């Protein structure tokens, strides 16, 4: 799994004294032996499929704070 920007954001939040919870969705496969160009339509579709579960997770976490 290759992250796009989580680490810099976590470092900045930590520097500001903020607590962090990282949640990610893998939207694109990147196998070294089978590289292919990413298709934005497929990435958006995959992210959309994850949205209901992410919404549930976020609501549950926020309610428990």
PDB file of N, CA, C and O in Angstrom:
ATOM      1  N   UNK A   1       0.854  -1.175   0.000  1.00  0.00           N
ATOM      2  CA  UNK A   1       0.000   0.000   0.000  1.00  0.00           C
ATOM      3  C   UNK A   1       0.894   1.229   0.000  1.00  0.00           C
ATOM      4  O   UNK A   1       1.832   1.328   0.791  1.00  0.00           O
ATOM      5  N   UNK A   2       0.599   2.153  -0.885  1.00  0.00           N
ATOM      6  CA  UNK A   2       1.347   3.400  -0.984  1.00  0.00           C
ATOM      7  C   UNK A   2       0.410   4.536  -0.607  1.00  0.00           C
ATOM      8  O   UNK A   2      -0.616   4.742  -1.254  1.00  0.00           O
ATOM      9  N   UNK A   3       0.761   5.268   0.437  1.00  0.00           N
ATOM     10  CA  UNK A   3      -0.056   6.395   0.866  1.00  0.00           C
ATOM     11  C   UNK A   3       0.241   7.635   0.051  1.00  0.00           C
ATOM     12  O   UNK A   3       1.354   7.813  -0.443  1.00  0.00           O
ATOM     13  N   UNK A   4      -0.748   8.484  -0.088  1.00  0.00           N
ATOM     14  CA  UNK A   4      -0.568   9.693  -0.882  1.00  0.00           C
ATOM     15  C   UNK A   4      -0.135  10.883  -0.036  1.00  0.00           C
ATOM     16  O   UNK A   4       0.750  11.632  -0.449  1.00  0.00           O
ATOM     17  N   UNK A   5      -0.735  11.079   1.136  1.00  0.00           N
ATOM     18  CA  UNK A   5      -0.382  12.273   1.902  1.00  0.00           C
ATOM     19  C   UNK A   5      -0.576  12.124   3.404  1.00  0.00           C
ATOM     20  O   UNK A   5      -0.443  13.110   4.128  1.00  0.00           O
ATOM     21  N   UNK A   6      -0.877  10.961   3.886  1.00  0.00           N
ATOM     22  CA  UNK A   6      -1.201  10.800   5.300  1.00  0.00           C
ATOM     23  C   UNK A   6      -0.052  11.199   6.215  1.00  0.00           C
ATOM     24  O   UNK A   6      -0.272  11.905   7.199  1.00  0.00           O
ATOM     25  N   UNK A   7       1.149  10.771   5.919  1.00  0.00           N
ATOM     26  CA  UNK A   7       2.278  11.013   6.822  1.00  0.00           C
ATOM     27  C   UNK A   7       2.569  12.493   7.009  1.00  0.00           C
ATOM     28  O   UNK A   7       2.689  12.926   8.154  1.00  0.00           O
ATOM     29  N   UNK A   8       2.692  13.305   5.948  1.00  0.00           N
ATOM     30  CA  UNK A   8       2.936  14.732   6.181  1.00  0.00           C
ATOM     31  C   UNK A   8       1.836  15.391   7.013  1.00  0.00           C
ATOM     32  O   UNK A   8       2.118  16.258   7.840  1.00  0.00           O
ATOM     33  N   UNK A   9       0.594  14.987   6.799  1.00  0.00           N
ATOM     34  CA  UNK A   9      -0.510  15.555   7.565  1.00  0.00           C
ATOM     35  C   UNK A   9      -0.426  15.149   9.033  1.00  0.00           C
ATOM     36  O   UNK A   9      -0.695  15.965   9.915  1.00  0.00           O
ATOM     37  N   UNK A  10      -0.060  13.910   9.301  1.00  0.00           N
ATOM     38  CA  UNK A  10       0.082  13.441  10.679  1.00  0.00           C
ATOM     39  C   UNK A  10       1.241  14.158  11.368  1.00  0.00           C
ATOM     40  O   UNK A  10       1.124  14.548  12.529  1.00  0.00           O
ATOM     41  N   UNK A  11       2.339  14.331  10.674  1.00  0.00           N
ATOM     42  CA  UNK A  11       3.484  15.045  11.250  1.00  0.00           C
ATOM     43  C   UNK A  11       3.084  16.473  11.605  1.00  0.00           C
ATOM     44  O   UNK A  11       3.408  16.953  12.691  1.00  0.00           O
ATOM     45  N   UNK A  12       2.385  17.154  10.702  1.00  0.00           N
ATOM     46  CA  UNK A  12       1.954  18.530  10.965  1.00  0.00           C
ATOM     47  C   UNK A  12       0.990  18.589  12.147  1.00  0.00           C
ATOM     48  O   UNK A  12       1.108  19.470  12.999  1.00  0.00           O
ATOM     49  N   UNK A  13       0.042  17.665  12.203  1.00  0.00           N
ATOM     50  CA  UNK A  13      -0.915  17.639  13.311  1.00  0.00           C
ATOM     51  C   UNK A  13      -0.206  17.357  14.626  1.00  0.00           C
ATOM     52  O   UNK A  13      -0.504  17.990  15.639  1.00  0.00           O
ATOM     53  N   UNK A  14       0.723  16.419  14.619  1.00  0.00           N
ATOM     54  CA  UNK A  14       1.486  16.093  15.821  1.00  0.00           C
ATOM     55  C   UNK A  14       2.282  17.307  16.290  1.00  0.00           C
ATOM     56  O   UNK A  14       2.335  17.595  17.485  1.00  0.00           O
ATOM     57  N   UNK A  15       2.890  18.004  15.363  1.00  0.00           N
ATOM     58  CA  UNK A  15       3.661  19.210  15.680  1.00  0.00           C
ATOM     59  C   UNK A  15       2.766  20.268  16.340  1.00  0.00           C
ATOM     60  O   UNK A  15       3.220  21.029  17.194  1.00  0.00           O
ATOM     61  N   UNK A  16       1.501  20.306  15.935  1.00  0.00           N
ATOM     62  CA  UNK A  16       0.549  21.258  16.501  1.00  0.00           C
ATOM     63  C   UNK A  16      -0.084  20.743  17.790  1.00  0.00           C
ATOM     64  O   UNK A  16      -0.928  21.420  18.377  1.00  0.00           O
ATOM     65  N   UNK A  17       0.317  19.550  18.236  1.00  0.00           N
ATOM     66  CA  UNK A  17      -0.213  18.997  19.475  1.00  0.00           C
ATOM     67  C   UNK A  17      -1.579  18.352  19.331  1.00  0.00           C
ATOM     68  O   UNK A  17      -2.273  18.150  20.327  1.00  0.00           O
ATOM     69  N   UNK A  18      -1.973  18.027  18.118  1.00  0.00           N
ATOM     70  CA  UNK A  18      -3.281  17.421  17.889  1.00  0.00           C
ATOM     71  C   UNK A  18      -3.206  15.903  17.947  1.00  0.00           C
ATOM     72  O   UNK A  18      -2.191  15.304  17.592  1.00  0.00           O
ATOM     73  N   UNK A  19      -4.285  15.297  18.397  1.00  0.00           N
ATOM     74  CA  UNK A  19      -4.395  13.845  18.341  1.00  0.00           C
ATOM     75  C   UNK A  19      -4.853  13.460  16.943  1.00  0.00           C
ATOM     76  O   UNK A  19      -5.581  14.211  16.293  1.00  0.00           O
ATOM     77  N   UNK A  20      -4.430  12.299  16.484  1.00  0.00           N
ATOM     78  CA  UNK A  20      -4.699  11.902  15.100  1.00  0.00           C
ATOM     79  C   UNK A  20      -5.278  10.493  15.050  1.00  0.00           C
ATOM     80  O   UNK A  20      -4.839   9.597  15.771  1.00  0.00           O
ATOM     81  N   UNK A  21      -6.259  10.320  14.196  1.00  0.00           N
ATOM     82  CA  UNK A  21      -6.780   8.999  13.856  1.00  0.00           C
ATOM     83  C   UNK A  21      -6.698   8.891  12.344  1.00  0.00           C
ATOM     84  O   UNK A  21      -7.307   9.685  11.627  1.00  0.00           O
ATOM     85  N   UNK A  22      -5.958   7.925  11.863  1.00  0.00           N
ATOM     86  CA  UNK A  22      -5.815   7.760  10.418  1.00  0.00           C
ATOM     87  C   UNK A  22      -6.714   6.649   9.905  1.00  0.00           C
ATOM     88  O   UNK A  22      -6.695   5.532  10.421  1.00  0.00           O
ATOM     89  N   UNK A  23      -7.491   6.961   8.900  1.00  0.00           N
ATOM     90  CA  UNK A  23      -8.342   5.982   8.233  1.00  0.00           C
ATOM     91  C   UNK A  23      -8.098   6.138   6.738  1.00  0.00           C
ATOM     92  O   UNK A  23      -8.161   7.246   6.205  1.00  0.00           O
ATOM     93  N   UNK A  24      -7.822   5.039   6.073  1.00  0.00           N
ATOM     94  CA  UNK A  24      -7.519   5.110   4.643  1.00  0.00           C
ATOM     95  C   UNK A  24      -8.376   4.137   3.852  1.00  0.00           C
ATOM     96  O   UNK A  24      -8.884   3.151   4.385  1.00  0.00           O
ATOM     97  N   UNK A  25      -8.521   4.431   2.590  1.00  0.00           N
ATOM     98  CA  UNK A  25      -9.188   3.544   1.646  1.00  0.00           C
ATOM     99  C   UNK A  25      -8.214   3.294   0.500  1.00  0.00           C
ATOM    100  O   UNK A  25      -7.709   4.238  -0.108  1.00  0.00           O
ATOM    101  N   UNK A  26      -7.957   2.050   0.212  1.00  0.00           N
ATOM    102  CA  UNK A  26      -7.103   1.709  -0.923  1.00  0.00           C
ATOM    103  C   UNK A  26      -7.983   1.765  -2.171  1.00  0.00           C
ATOM    104  O   UNK A  26      -8.938   1.001  -2.307  1.00  0.00           O
ATOM    105  N   UNK A  27      -7.646   2.680  -3.077  1.00  0.00           N
ATOM    106  CA  UNK A  27      -8.476   2.883  -4.268  1.00  0.00           C
ATOM    107  C   UNK A  27      -7.811   2.439  -5.560  1.00  0.00           C
ATOM    108  O   UNK A  27      -8.440   2.449  -6.619  1.00  0.00           O
ATOM    109  N   UNK A  28      -6.546   2.050  -5.482  1.00  0.00           N
ATOM    110  CA  UNK A  28      -5.825   1.694  -6.701  1.00  0.00           C
ATOM    111  C   UNK A  28      -4.764   0.662  -6.359  1.00  0.00           C
ATOM    112  O   UNK A  28      -3.998   0.844  -5.413  1.00  0.00           O
ATOM    113  N   UNK A  29      -4.719  -0.413  -7.119  1.00  0.00           N
ATOM    114  CA  UNK A  29      -3.706  -1.444  -6.890  1.00  0.00           C
ATOM    115  C   UNK A  29      -2.422  -1.064  -7.617  1.00  0.00           C
ATOM    116  O   UNK A  29      -2.453  -0.530  -8.726  1.00  0.00           O
ATOM    117  N   UNK A  30      -1.302  -1.347  -6.976  1.00  0.00           N
ATOM    118  CA  UNK A  30      -0.006  -0.981  -7.552  1.00  0.00           C
ATOM    119  C   UNK A  30       0.960  -2.142  -7.357  1.00  0.00           C
ATOM    120  O   UNK A  30       1.842  -2.091  -6.500  1.00  0.00           O
ATOM    121  N   UNK A  31       0.787  -3.186  -8.157  1.00  0.00           N
ATOM    122  CA  UNK A  31       1.652  -4.351  -8.051  1.00  0.00           C
ATOM    123  C   UNK A  31       2.869  -4.155  -8.951  1.00  0.00           C
ATOM    124  O   UNK A  31       2.709  -3.913 -10.147  1.00  0.00           O
ATOM    125  N   UNK A  32       4.088  -4.255  -8.400  1.00  0.00           N
ATOM    126  CA  UNK A  32       5.297  -4.011  -9.201  1.00  0.00           C
ATOM    127  C   UNK A  32       5.388  -4.854 -10.468  1.00  0.00           C
ATOM    128  O   UNK A  32       5.921  -4.396 -11.479  1.00  0.00           O
ATOM    129  N   UNK A  33       4.875  -6.071 -10.423  1.00  0.00           N
ATOM    130  CA  UNK A  33       4.962  -6.955 -11.587  1.00  0.00           C
ATOM    131  C   UNK A  33       3.834  -6.740 -12.598  1.00  0.00           C
ATOM    132  O   UNK A  33       3.834  -7.347 -13.669  1.00  0.00           O
ATOM    133  N   UNK A  34       2.881  -5.884 -12.259  1.00  0.00           N
ATOM    134  CA  UNK A  34       1.732  -5.672 -13.152  1.00  0.00           C
ATOM    135  C   UNK A  34       1.298  -4.209 -13.129  1.00  0.00           C
ATOM    136  O   UNK A  34       0.118  -3.911 -12.945  1.00  0.00           O
ATOM    137  N   UNK A  35       2.248  -3.301 -13.314  1.00  0.00           N
ATOM    138  CA  UNK A  35       1.924  -1.878 -13.282  1.00  0.00           C
ATOM    139  C   UNK A  35       1.074  -1.485 -14.486  1.00  0.00           C
ATOM    140  O   UNK A  35       1.296  -1.943 -15.606  1.00  0.00           O
ATOM    141  N   UNK A  36       0.106  -0.631 -14.223  1.00  0.00           N
ATOM    142  CA  UNK A  36      -0.733  -0.099 -15.292  1.00  0.00           C
ATOM    143  C   UNK A  36      -1.130   1.321 -14.905  1.00  0.00           C
ATOM    144  O   UNK A  36      -1.164   1.645 -13.718  1.00  0.00           O
ATOM    145  N   UNK A  37      -1.427   2.162 -15.869  1.00  0.00           N
ATOM    146  CA  UNK A  37      -1.818   3.537 -15.550  1.00  0.00           C
ATOM    147  C   UNK A  37      -3.094   3.562 -14.713  1.00  0.00           C
ATOM    148  O   UNK A  37      -4.014   2.774 -14.934  1.00  0.00           O
ATOM    149  N   UNK A  38      -3.133   4.469 -13.757  1.00  0.00           N
ATOM    150  CA  UNK A  38      -4.327   4.626 -12.930  1.00  0.00           C
ATOM    151  C   UNK A  38      -5.415   5.315 -13.743  1.00  0.00           C
ATOM    152  O   UNK A  38      -5.146   6.254 -14.493  1.00  0.00           O
ATOM    153  N   UNK A  39      -6.632   4.843 -13.587  1.00  0.00           N
ATOM    154  CA  UNK A  39      -7.779   5.461 -14.256  1.00  0.00           C
ATOM    155  C   UNK A  39      -8.614   6.166 -13.197  1.00  0.00           C
ATOM    156  O   UNK A  39      -9.151   5.528 -12.291  1.00  0.00           O
ATOM    157  N   UNK A  40      -8.719   7.481 -13.316  1.00  0.00           N
ATOM    158  CA  UNK A  40      -9.409   8.269 -12.301  1.00  0.00           C
ATOM    159  C   UNK A  40     -10.850   7.805 -12.115  1.00  0.00           C
ATOM    160  O   UNK A  40     -11.368   7.849 -10.999  1.00  0.00           O
ATOM    161  N   UNK A  41     -11.501   7.367 -13.175  1.00  0.00           N
ATOM    162  CA  UNK A  41     -12.886   6.892 -13.057  1.00  0.00           C
ATOM    163  C   UNK A  41     -12.973   5.674 -12.135  1.00  0.00           C
ATOM    164  O   UNK A  41     -13.905   5.563 -11.339  1.00  0.00           O
ATOM    165  N   UNK A  42     -12.005   4.764 -12.242  1.00  0.00           N
ATOM    166  CA  UNK A  42     -11.995   3.576 -11.382  1.00  0.00           C
ATOM    167  C   UNK A  42     -11.691   3.957  -9.936  1.00  0.00           C
ATOM    168  O   UNK A  42     -12.266   3.389  -9.008  1.00  0.00           O
ATOM    169  N   UNK A  43     -10.796   4.910  -9.747  1.00  0.00           N
ATOM    170  CA  UNK A  43     -10.460   5.361  -8.395  1.00  0.00           C
ATOM    171  C   UNK A  43     -11.684   5.985  -7.733  1.00  0.00           C
ATOM    172  O   UNK A  43     -11.983   5.689  -6.576  1.00  0.00           O
ATOM    173  N   UNK A  44     -12.390   6.846  -8.460  1.00  0.00           N
ATOM    174  CA  UNK A  44     -13.591   7.489  -7.920  1.00  0.00           C
ATOM    175  C   UNK A  44     -14.670   6.454  -7.626  1.00  0.00           C
ATOM    176  O   UNK A  44     -15.349   6.545  -6.603  1.00  0.00           O
ATOM    177  N   UNK A  45     -14.838   5.478  -8.502  1.00  0.00           N
ATOM    178  CA  UNK A  45     -15.829   4.420  -8.285  1.00  0.00           C
ATOM    179  C   UNK A  45     -15.507   3.611  -7.025  1.00  0.00           C
ATOM    180  O   UNK A  45     -16.396   3.320  -6.225  1.00  0.00           O
ATOM    181  N   UNK A  46     -14.246   3.254  -6.856  1.00  0.00           N
ATOM    182  CA  UNK A  46     -13.830   2.485  -5.681  1.00  0.00           C
ATOM    183  C   UNK A  46     -14.044   3.290  -4.406  1.00  0.00           C
ATOM    184  O   UNK A  46     -14.538   2.762  -3.410  1.00  0.00           O
ATOM    185  N   UNK A  47     -13.674   4.560  -4.436  1.00  0.00           N
ATOM    186  CA  UNK A  47     -13.879   5.421  -3.268  1.00  0.00           C
ATOM    187  C   UNK A  47     -15.367   5.543  -2.951  1.00  0.00           C
ATOM    188  O   UNK A  47     -15.758   5.536  -1.784  1.00  0.00           O
ATOM    189  N   UNK A  48     -16.186   5.653  -3.977  1.00  0.00           N
ATOM    190  CA  UNK A  48     -17.630   5.746  -3.777  1.00  0.00           C
ATOM    191  C   UNK A  48     -18.213   4.504  -3.123  1.00  0.00           C
ATOM    192  O   UNK A  48     -19.133   4.599  -2.311  1.00  0.00           O
ATOM    193  N   UNK A  49     -17.684   3.348  -3.474  1.00  0.00           N
ATOM    194  CA  UNK A  49     -18.154   2.102  -2.863  1.00  0.00           C
ATOM    195  C   UNK A  49     -17.803   2.042  -1.379  1.00  0.00           C
ATOM    196  O   UNK A  49     -18.525   1.430  -0.592  1.00  0.00           O
ATOM    197  N   UNK A  50     -16.698   2.675  -1.001  1.00  0.00           N
ATOM    198  CA  UNK A  50     -16.261   2.659   0.395  1.00  0.00           C
ATOM    199  C   UNK A  50     -17.002   3.693   1.242  1.00  0.00           C
ATOM    200  O   UNK A  50     -17.007   3.597   2.469  1.00  0.00           O
ATOM    201  N   UNK A  51     -17.621   4.669   0.606  1.00  0.00           N
ATOM    202  CA  UNK A  51     -18.230   5.794   1.319  1.00  0.00           C
ATOM    203  C   UNK A  51     -19.242   5.394   2.394  1.00  0.00           C
ATOM    204  O   UNK A  51     -19.172   5.935   3.498  1.00  0.00           O
ATOM    205  N   UNK A  52     -20.177   4.479   2.135  1.00  0.00           N
ATOM    206  CA  UNK A  52     -21.136   4.132   3.198  1.00  0.00           C
ATOM    207  C   UNK A  52     -20.461   3.568   4.453  1.00  0.00           C
ATOM    208  O   UNK A  52     -20.847   3.913   5.570  1.00  0.00           O
ATOM    209  N   UNK A  53     -19.468   2.715   4.276  1.00  0.00           N
ATOM    210  CA  UNK A  53     -18.767   2.152   5.435  1.00  0.00           C
ATOM    211  C   UNK A  53     -17.975   3.228   6.160  1.00  0.00           C
ATOM    212  O   UNK A  53     -17.953   3.261   7.390  1.00  0.00           O
ATOM    213  N   UNK A  54     -17.323   4.113   5.403  1.00  0.00           N
ATOM    214  CA  UNK A  54     -16.559   5.191   6.028  1.00  0.00           C
ATOM    215  C   UNK A  54     -17.471   6.140   6.796  1.00  0.00           C
ATOM    216  O   UNK A  54     -17.122   6.596   7.885  1.00  0.00           O
ATOM    217  N   UNK A  55     -18.629   6.435   6.235  1.00  0.00           N
ATOM    218  CA  UNK A  55     -19.589   7.299   6.922  1.00  0.00           C
ATOM    219  C   UNK A  55     -20.010   6.674   8.243  1.00  0.00           C
ATOM    220  O   UNK A  55     -20.060   7.356   9.266  1.00  0.00           O
ATOM    221  N   UNK A  56     -20.308   5.394   8.227  1.00  0.00           N
ATOM    222  CA  UNK A  56     -20.687   4.693   9.455  1.00  0.00           C
ATOM    223  C   UNK A  56     -19.556   4.739  10.479  1.00  0.00           C
ATOM    224  O   UNK A  56     -19.788   5.040  11.650  1.00  0.00           O
ATOM    225  N   UNK A  57     -18.337   4.443  10.040  1.00  0.00           N
ATOM    226  CA  UNK A  57     -17.183   4.454  10.949  1.00  0.00           C
ATOM    227  C   UNK A  57     -16.997   5.836  11.559  1.00  0.00           C
ATOM    228  O   UNK A  57     -16.818   5.962  12.771  1.00  0.00           O
ATOM    229  N   UNK A  58     -17.039   6.869  10.729  1.00  0.00           N
ATOM    230  CA  UNK A  58     -16.813   8.227  11.231  1.00  0.00           C
ATOM    231  C   UNK A  58     -17.907   8.651  12.208  1.00  0.00           C
ATOM    232  O   UNK A  58     -17.609   9.231  13.252  1.00  0.00           O
ATOM    233  N   UNK A  59     -19.172   8.369  11.881  1.00  0.00           N
ATOM    234  CA  UNK A  59     -20.266   8.714  12.791  1.00  0.00           C
ATOM    235  C   UNK A  59     -20.094   7.996  14.124  1.00  0.00           C
ATOM    236  O   UNK A  59     -20.286   8.596  15.182  1.00  0.00           O
ATOM    237  N   UNK A  60     -19.737   6.727  14.080  1.00  0.00           N
ATOM    238  CA  UNK A  60     -19.557   5.944  15.299  1.00  0.00           C
ATOM    239  C   UNK A  60     -18.413   6.495  16.139  1.00  0.00           C
ATOM    240  O   UNK A  60     -18.548   6.637  17.355  1.00  0.00           O
ATOM    241  N   UNK A  61     -17.302   6.800  15.509  1.00  0.00           N
ATOM    242  CA  UNK A  61     -16.150   7.351  16.241  1.00  0.00           C
ATOM    243  C   UNK A  61     -16.518   8.686  16.869  1.00  0.00           C
ATOM    244  O   UNK A  61     -16.227   8.915  18.043  1.00  0.00           O
ATOM    245  N   UNK A  62     -17.152   9.570  16.109  1.00  0.00           N
ATOM    246  CA  UNK A  62     -17.505  10.900  16.620  1.00  0.00           C
ATOM    247  C   UNK A  62     -18.483  10.794  17.778  1.00  0.00           C
ATOM    248  O   UNK A  62     -18.348  11.522  18.762  1.00  0.00           O
ATOM    249  N   UNK A  63     -19.465   9.904  17.684  1.00  0.00           N
ATOM    250  CA  UNK A  63     -20.432   9.728  18.768  1.00  0.00           C
ATOM    251  C   UNK A  63     -19.767   9.270  20.058  1.00  0.00           C
ATOM    252  O   UNK A  63     -20.258   9.562  21.148  1.00  0.00           O
ATOM    253  N   UNK A  64     -18.657   8.557  19.942  1.00  0.00           N
ATOM    254  CA  UNK A  64     -17.996   8.002  21.127  1.00  0.00           C
ATOM    255  C   UNK A  64     -16.939   8.927  21.719  1.00  0.00           C
ATOM    256  O   UNK A  64     -16.334   8.598  22.739  1.00  0.00           O
ATOM    257  N   UNK A  65     -16.713  10.060  21.102  1.00  0.00           N
ATOM    258  CA  UNK A  65     -15.713  10.997  21.640  1.00  0.00           C
ATOM    259  C   UNK A  65     -16.204  11.654  22.912  1.00  0.00           C
ATOM    260  O   UNK A  65     -15.493  12.469  23.500  1.00  0.00           O
TER     261      UNK A  65
END
